[in-house]
Amino acid sequence: MKYLLNGYKQFIELNYNELFDKIFASDSIIKNNFCKIWSKIVQKIDLDMVIYENYQEIKNLVIYDILDGNRSTLTSETIDYCNVETTLYTLNLIHTLKSLGSRSCYIMIHTSYNRERGKKEFNQILKKIAVGTALIKKYAIQNNIRCFCIGMGKNYEQIHLLNDVMKSTENGDFHAYFLIDYNEKWIFSNGAQNVLDAMPDIDVHIRHTKFQVSGGWIPDLMSHSVFLYSQNGSVYSNWNLDEILTLLALSLLAKLIHRGEILSKTYVSEEEINQRYRLRELKLFNKVIKLQANPKKLIVIGSPQGVYQFYF
């Protein structure tokens, strides 16, 4: 999976097919590894609920990955390669989801609040978008991905590039929603509600490196969404295949353990209420699970009983 390049010039001169073949795993490897990882997770947890013994529910999983960590988590050997770290992480996530049979996902590229960091830093964001757009467009066309760019106004600096990507990929069957220059007030703009109505509900929203939910909230679509915290920057060179698959497997687990809970929980007996009280407020449930001997990553998810910390 690792394919560190010696410089950006060499990168853009690469044949796209050669690049994608080198950095993305085959469907068969992805499915096989995911099944093994999912089985391992199921064996490690101890829940008083039915956990699916297969991964078929991954096909109905809709995640929203709020990208972060590109300034502090870089592991690339060259400065030029840093310009495509976000793009390759994003494509790797989409590629893996599609290989597993999923049909859509959301990716936060940047919010309007990023402009407050100053012109110099914001121009770096625009540069990465310009560099990454060609890669996303080529990969999306080759792999039947439809790209939607949401949130930016008609005067956004890279609007022509983004419109070209959307136009060029409008026949794809996997839907990737990219939030760009996003602000929650976008929903009040003309036509925004029609766009929202056509988008799928989000099952799990992933936050990298910041243990909080701030910025990037999508009203209407996240009412039943589960929060997953990933203590790892969203950088391509920082994630191998099994780590990406573990991220997705734990996202699926987070969705399943909250099924029937968020905004829809009803207690059928006083004994159930007492049981919940004992678990959540007396036992102070907090379970630490190591999925490998020398873990490099941490993911935290909540449950109706308490907190799970997964190290892998």
Backbone torsions as a table, in degrees:
resi	resn	phi	psi	omega
1	MET	NA	-33.5	-178.7
2	LYS	-75.1	132.0	177.7
3	TYR	-147.2	70.8	-177.6
4	LEU	-74.7	134.0	-174.4
5	LEU	-101.9	159.4	-178.0
6	ASN	-83.1	-9.1	-179.6
7	GLY	171.9	159.5	-175.4
8	TYR	-66.3	-35.3	179.8
9	LYS	-61.0	-43.4	177.8
10	GLN	-63.8	-36.7	-178.9
11	PHE	-62.3	-49.2	-175.4
12	ILE	-73.0	-17.3	178.0
13	GLU	-86.1	-10.6	179.5
14	LEU	-65.5	145.0	169.8
15	ASN	-66.3	130.9	-175.9
16	TYR	-59.2	-42.9	-179.5
17	ASN	-61.2	-40.0	178.5
18	GLU	-64.0	-42.6	-179.6
19	LEU	-61.8	-51.6	-177.3
20	PHE	-63.1	-37.8	179.1
21	ASP	-65.2	-32.5	-177.2
22	LYS	-79.3	-34.7	-171.8
23	ILE	-101.0	-15.5	-179.0
24	PHE	-115.2	138.5	-179.2
25	ALA	-78.4	162.8	178.3
26	SER	-75.3	161.2	179.5
27	ASP	-58.8	-42.1	-176.5
28	SER	-64.6	-41.9	178.0
29	ILE	-64.9	-43.6	-179.7
30	ILE	-60.9	-47.0	-178.9
31	LYS	-65.9	-41.9	-179.2
32	ASN	-64.7	-46.3	-179.2
33	ASN	-67.3	-37.9	179.2
34	PHE	-63.0	-42.8	-179.7
35	CYS	-60.2	-41.9	178.9
36	LYS	-65.8	-43.9	-179.3
37	ILE	-66.4	-42.7	179.6
38	TRP	-61.7	-43.7	179.1
39	SER	-61.8	-39.4	179.8
40	LYS	-65.2	-42.2	179.4
41	ILE	-64.0	-44.9	-179.5
42	VAL	-59.1	-38.6	-179.8
43	GLN	-70.0	-28.7	-175.5
44	LYS	-80.8	-27.6	-174.6
45	ILE	-90.2	159.6	-179.5
46	ASP	-134.7	93.2	-175.9
47	LEU	-123.9	146.7	177.8
48	ASP	-88.4	56.8	-179.7
49	MET	-154.2	164.9	178.6
50	VAL	-81.3	123.4	175.1
51	ILE	-108.2	128.5	-178.9
52	TYR	-59.3	135.5	-179.1
53	GLU	-84.7	-2.7	176.5
54	ASN	-129.5	178.3	-173.9
55	TYR	-105.4	18.8	-174.4
56	GLN	-60.7	-29.2	-179.3
57	GLU	-66.6	-14.9	177.8
58	ILE	-60.3	-26.4	-178.3
59	LYS	-66.5	-25.4	-179.7
60	ASN	-100.6	5.0	-177.8
61	LEU	-79.9	130.3	174.8
62	VAL	-120.0	112.3	179.9
63	ILE	-105.1	157.0	175.9
64	TYR	-127.9	106.6	-177.2
65	ASP	-96.5	115.2	179.5
66	ILE	-92.9	97.6	-172.7
67	LEU	-61.3	142.7	176.9
68	ASP	-166.7	159.8	175.0
69	GLY	98.4	7.2	-175.4
70	ASN	-72.3	-15.5	178.5
71	ARG	-95.9	-20.7	-172.1
72	SER	-117.4	-10.9	-173.0
73	THR	-114.4	9.0	-175.3
74	LEU	-63.8	134.9	176.8
75	THR	-121.1	6.2	-179.0
76	SER	-66.1	152.7	-178.9
77	GLU	-87.2	-13.1	-179.2
78	THR	-128.9	152.5	177.6
79	ILE	-67.1	-40.8	-176.8
80	ASP	-61.4	-37.6	-177.7
81	TYR	-65.3	-26.1	-179.7
82	CYS	-59.0	-25.6	-178.2
83	ASN	-68.7	-17.4	179.8
84	VAL	-115.8	6.0	178.9
85	GLU	-57.1	-49.3	-178.8
86	THR	-63.0	-44.6	-178.7
87	THR	-60.9	-46.6	-177.3
88	LEU	-69.7	-35.5	174.5
89	TYR	-62.3	-45.0	-179.2
90	THR	-62.0	-47.3	179.8
91	LEU	-65.5	-36.6	178.1
92	ASN	-62.2	-42.0	178.6
93	LEU	-64.9	-46.5	179.6
94	ILE	-63.5	-45.2	180.0
95	HIS	-58.4	-43.9	-178.1
96	THR	-68.0	-44.3	177.7
97	LEU	-60.2	-46.2	-178.5
98	LYS	-64.5	-38.2	178.6
99	SER	-63.4	-30.1	179.9
100	LEU	-84.7	-4.5	176.6
101	GLY	100.5	1.6	177.4
102	SER	-67.4	161.2	-173.0
103	ARG	-116.9	-13.1	-178.2
104	SER	-163.3	160.9	174.1
105	CYS	-160.2	166.0	177.1
106	TYR	-119.7	141.1	177.9
107	ILE	-132.0	123.0	173.5
108	MET	-84.9	115.6	176.9
109	ILE	-84.8	-55.9	171.9
110	HIS	-164.8	155.3	177.6
111	THR	-97.2	169.6	176.4
112	SER	-67.6	-20.7	-179.5
113	TYR	-67.2	-20.2	178.7
114	ASN	-62.7	-23.1	179.2
115	ARG	-65.2	-22.9	-178.4
116	GLU	-71.5	-12.5	-180.0
117	ARG	-76.0	-12.0	179.3
118	GLY	114.3	158.6	-174.4
119	LYS	-63.1	-41.9	-176.3
120	LYS	-61.4	-48.1	-177.8
121	GLU	-70.8	-37.1	179.2
122	PHE	-66.6	-34.2	176.5
123	ASN	-63.6	-30.0	175.5
124	GLN	-65.9	-37.6	176.3
125	ILE	-63.6	-45.6	179.3
126	LEU	-62.2	-36.8	178.7
127	LYS	-64.2	-44.0	180.0
128	LYS	-64.3	-36.4	177.5
129	ILE	-65.6	-44.0	179.9
130	ALA	-62.1	-42.4	-179.9
131	VAL	-67.8	-41.9	-174.8
132	GLY	-77.1	-22.1	-175.7
133	THR	-58.6	-43.5	-179.3
134	ALA	-62.1	-40.2	178.4
135	LEU	-64.4	-47.2	-178.9
136	ILE	-61.9	-44.6	-179.5
137	LYS	-60.2	-46.7	-177.6
138	LYS	-65.2	-46.2	-179.5
139	TYR	-64.1	-42.8	-177.7
140	ALA	-62.4	-42.3	179.0
141	ILE	-64.5	-43.5	-177.7
142	GLN	-68.9	-27.9	-171.8
143	ASN	-117.4	17.4	172.0
144	ASN	62.1	45.2	178.0
145	ILE	-104.3	129.2	173.9
146	ARG	-97.7	126.7	-177.0
147	CYS	-103.5	129.3	173.1
148	PHE	-115.7	129.3	176.6
149	CYS	-109.5	121.4	-168.6
150	ILE	-125.4	140.6	171.1
151	GLY	107.2	-30.9	-175.8
152	MET	-78.2	150.4	176.2
153	GLY	-84.2	173.7	-177.1
154	LYS	-68.1	-15.6	179.8
155	ASN	-102.4	12.5	178.9
156	TYR	-59.5	141.9	-171.1
157	GLU	-57.0	-35.0	-177.3
158	GLN	-108.0	25.5	-172.8
159	ILE	-60.7	-36.6	-177.8
160	HIS	-67.5	-40.2	177.1
161	LEU	-64.9	-41.7	-178.1
162	LEU	-69.1	-40.8	177.1
163	ASN	-61.9	-36.3	179.0
164	ASP	-66.2	-40.5	177.9
165	VAL	-62.9	-44.8	-179.4
166	MET	-64.2	-42.5	-179.8
167	LYS	-65.4	-40.4	-175.2
168	SER	-74.3	-17.2	-174.6
169	THR	-118.4	16.6	-170.1
170	GLU	-68.7	-7.9	179.2
171	ASN	-100.6	4.4	-178.1
172	GLY	-70.5	150.8	-178.3
173	ASP	-99.8	-17.5	169.8
174	PHE	-93.6	126.4	-174.4
175	HIS	-101.3	118.1	177.2
176	ALA	-110.5	119.0	-178.0
177	TYR	-102.6	115.0	-180.0
178	PHE	-102.3	122.4	177.4
179	LEU	-93.4	121.3	-172.8
180	ILE	-131.9	128.4	-176.7
181	ASP	56.2	36.6	-168.8
182	TYR	-78.9	141.2	172.8
183	ASN	-140.9	139.0	-177.7
184	GLU	-56.0	-26.0	179.5
185	LYS	-68.9	-9.8	178.2
186	TRP	-55.4	-32.5	-176.1
187	ILE	-63.6	-16.4	179.4
188	PHE	-89.1	-3.9	-178.5
189	SER	-78.2	162.8	-178.8
190	ASN	-62.3	128.2	176.0
191	GLY	84.6	-7.3	-176.4
192	ALA	-63.9	-39.7	-178.0
193	GLN	-64.0	-37.1	177.4
194	ASN	-63.8	-37.2	177.5
195	VAL	-66.0	-46.0	-180.0
196	LEU	-60.6	-40.1	-178.3
197	ASP	-62.7	-25.5	-177.8
198	ALA	-92.7	-1.8	-176.8
199	MET	-100.5	146.7	-178.6
200	PRO	-74.5	152.9	175.0
201	ASP	-66.0	148.6	-178.5
202	ILE	-93.3	129.2	179.7
203	ASP	-86.5	-44.1	-175.2
204	VAL	-138.6	129.5	173.1
205	HIS	-110.6	131.3	-173.7
206	ILE	-105.8	129.0	177.1
207	ARG	-116.5	127.5	-180.0
208	HIS	-99.3	133.7	169.2
209	THR	65.3	-9.2	175.5
210	LYS	-126.8	117.1	-176.2
211	PHE	-85.0	67.7	-178.6
212	GLN	-163.0	161.5	175.3
213	VAL	-114.2	100.4	179.7
214	SER	-151.0	128.9	-178.5
215	GLY	78.2	130.6	176.4
216	GLY	93.4	5.7	178.9
217	TRP	-66.9	135.2	179.9
218	ILE	-111.2	97.8	-178.4
219	PRO	-56.7	149.5	-179.8
220	ASP	80.3	-38.7	-173.5
221	LEU	-92.4	-10.2	-174.2
222	MET	-117.5	17.0	-177.2
223	SER	-62.5	-32.4	-179.1
224	HIS	-112.6	22.5	-175.0
225	SER	-83.5	143.9	177.7
226	VAL	-100.6	141.5	179.8
227	PHE	-91.6	131.6	175.4
228	LEU	-127.0	127.3	179.7
229	TYR	-102.7	126.2	179.4
230	SER	-115.8	112.6	-178.7
231	GLN	-83.8	57.5	179.8
232	ASN	-157.0	132.5	-179.9
233	GLY	-64.6	150.2	-179.4
234	SER	-83.4	70.7	-176.0
235	VAL	-123.9	130.3	-174.6
236	TYR	-54.6	-48.3	-173.6
237	SER	-70.8	-6.3	-179.6
238	ASN	-96.6	-3.4	-175.5
239	TRP	-128.6	125.3	170.5
240	ASN	-93.9	177.8	-174.2
241	LEU	-59.1	-50.0	-176.5
242	ASP	-64.7	-29.9	177.7
243	GLU	-70.6	-41.0	175.0
244	ILE	-62.4	-42.9	179.9
245	LEU	-65.2	-36.6	176.7
246	THR	-66.4	-40.2	175.4
247	LEU	-57.3	-44.5	-179.2
248	LEU	-72.0	-37.7	178.5
249	ALA	-64.3	-41.1	178.8
250	LEU	-72.3	-28.6	172.9
251	SER	-64.8	-43.4	177.1
252	LEU	-62.4	-43.5	178.5
253	LEU	-60.2	-43.9	179.8
254	ALA	-59.0	-41.0	177.9
255	LYS	-63.9	-45.6	-174.4
256	LEU	-68.0	-39.4	-176.7
257	ILE	-75.5	-12.8	176.1
258	HIS	-103.1	1.9	-179.1
259	ARG	-61.5	129.7	-179.3
260	GLY	80.4	6.7	-177.2
261	GLU	-106.5	-51.4	-170.4
262	ILE	-72.3	114.3	178.0
263	LEU	62.5	9.2	-176.7
264	SER	-138.2	9.0	-176.0
265	LYS	-75.1	132.2	171.8
266	THR	-128.8	135.3	-180.0
267	TYR	-92.1	128.5	-173.5
268	VAL	-91.7	-14.3	-179.1
269	SER	-156.4	161.7	176.4
270	GLU	-67.6	-32.3	178.3
271	GLU	-63.3	-38.4	177.5
272	GLU	-63.9	-40.2	177.7
273	ILE	-62.1	-44.2	178.8
274	ASN	-63.9	-38.6	178.5
275	GLN	-64.0	-44.7	177.6
276	ARG	-60.4	-41.4	180.0
277	TYR	-61.8	-43.5	179.9
278	ARG	-64.0	-40.7	-178.2
279	LEU	-71.3	-45.6	-170.1
280	ARG	-87.8	-31.1	-170.9
281	GLU	-116.5	-14.5	178.0
282	LEU	-108.7	-45.4	-179.2
283	LYS	-80.4	-19.5	179.4
284	LEU	50.8	58.1	-174.7
285	PHE	-55.7	124.3	174.4
286	ASN	-152.9	105.0	-173.5
287	LYS	-108.7	130.5	178.1
288	VAL	-105.6	126.1	-177.7
289	ILE	-126.1	125.7	175.4
290	LYS	-102.4	121.6	-179.3
291	LEU	-91.0	-10.3	174.3
292	GLN	-154.0	165.8	-170.7
293	ALA	-67.0	-43.5	-177.4
294	ASN	-119.5	77.7	-174.1
295	PRO	-68.9	148.2	178.0
296	LYS	-118.6	-7.9	-175.0
297	LYS	-136.3	155.0	179.4
298	LEU	-130.5	134.5	171.7
299	ILE	-128.4	134.8	179.5
300	VAL	-118.1	128.7	174.5
301	ILE	-132.4	150.5	176.1
302	GLY	-92.4	167.3	175.0
303	SER	-145.2	170.0	177.4
304	PRO	-61.0	-19.3	-179.7
305	GLN	-101.2	-25.3	-176.2
306	GLY	166.6	-150.9	-170.3
307	VAL	-112.2	139.2	172.4
308	TYR	-112.6	132.5	172.4
309	GLN	-114.8	118.6	179.5
310	PHE	-108.4	124.2	175.0
311	TYR	-108.3	132.3	-178.1
312	PHE	-151.5	NA	NA
